[in-house]
Amino acid sequence: MNYKLFYAPGTASMAVHWMLIELAVPFEAIPVDISQGQQRDPEYLRLNPSGRVPTLIVDDVPYGETVALMMLLAERHAAAGLMPDTNSPDRAEWLQLTIYIANTLMPAMRDWLYAAKDGDPAGADAVKALAERRISSVWDNFETRLEAKGDHLLGERFGMVDMLAVMLMRWSRKMPCSAIDRPTLHQYATQVTRRPSYIDLCDREGLSGWPT
Ligand SMILES: N[C@@H](CCC(=O)N[C@@H](CS)C(=O)NCC(=O)O)C(=O)O
């Protein structure tokens, strides 16, 4: 299996990068400087027509969309147990939570972070206020889950959804609805980010200072 990840530190590519490290599979990582607009270079647009990171080249074919890439990797490396097996009783809940994060939290994050750029700058505050409400409702959901289930969002076992959730929680660090202002989520982030794969990811992407 041959993987090449186009990434920008701390962005949506972070969870895919983390997953490749966690899986301990060989891959090549190629930085895309989104502050300089490299994601709109014609060469990059041929790989990812929406001009976004991440792009993952899988056996010479480029694919986008963070959550789809994580699901694909979890499936291709099923022995690592980063998602419940097809026949597991936990499978439906995993699918529900994954799609909930992809459909609810990720668009709200994009709206908050890119309100003025993607939309009308004059309406940005209203967009951000709505996004904050949506993001907070997901933190409520995560809190309820962790209080009921223990260490991880789906129970005892660490998996793909935890990598996705922790990346998105990190994005909220400068928002009024910062996830780790909530003690249950702070404890969860602290414990999950102790994993050697996360520490390695931070070294490779030059990230520090969260969740502490
Ligand atoms: N739905 C896409 C969204 C990816 C996305 O929004 N990436 C951002 C970084 S977090 C990006 O590439 N921004 C550059 C831009 O929009 O120009 C995914 O999940 O992969």
The ligand as an ORCA input file, in Angstrom:
! r2SCAN-3c Opt
* xyz 0 1
  N     -14.635     18.987      3.679
  C     -13.203     19.110      3.574
  C     -12.806     20.427      4.209
  C     -11.331     20.636      4.230
  C     -10.984     22.060      4.604
  O     -11.848     22.937      4.845
  N      -9.674     22.305      4.661
  C      -9.194     23.624      4.952
  C      -8.138     23.559      6.056
  S      -8.867     23.099      7.590
  C      -8.539     24.222      3.730
  O      -8.012     23.510      2.894
  N      -8.563     25.548      3.651
  C      -7.975     26.276      2.588
  C      -9.012     27.031      1.781
  O     -10.224     26.859      2.008
  O      -8.587     27.787      0.909
  C     -12.524     17.953      4.285
  O     -13.059     17.478      5.285
  O     -11.474     17.505      3.809
*
